[in-house]
Amino acid sequence: VDEEALYQALKQEEIAGAVLDVFSQEPLPDDHPFWTLENCFITPHLSGRSSKYIERALEIFNYNMGHYLKQEFSLMKNVIDLKKGY
């Protein structure tokens, strides 16, 4: 993401808001302009975590490992698509 372009779009209210937890420089410096915007919400990388995170992650890992060992790659969950970039 072009952080400067995003900052300008938020500042000029071209977009209503953004929730961000990843930045080109981490931790985000105290003087970064994102901190000054009321329509920019900054969360830690842990924002997606819950008390069930590890349990659920291990369930997916075990499920995927079983299919990986059988070379059943198409049955795996949450596979990274390098062409899409995620």
Secondary structure by P-SEA (a helix, b strand, c coil): caaaaaaaaaaaccccbbbbcccccccccccccccccccbbbbccccccccaaaaaaaaaaaaaaaaaaacccccccccccccccc
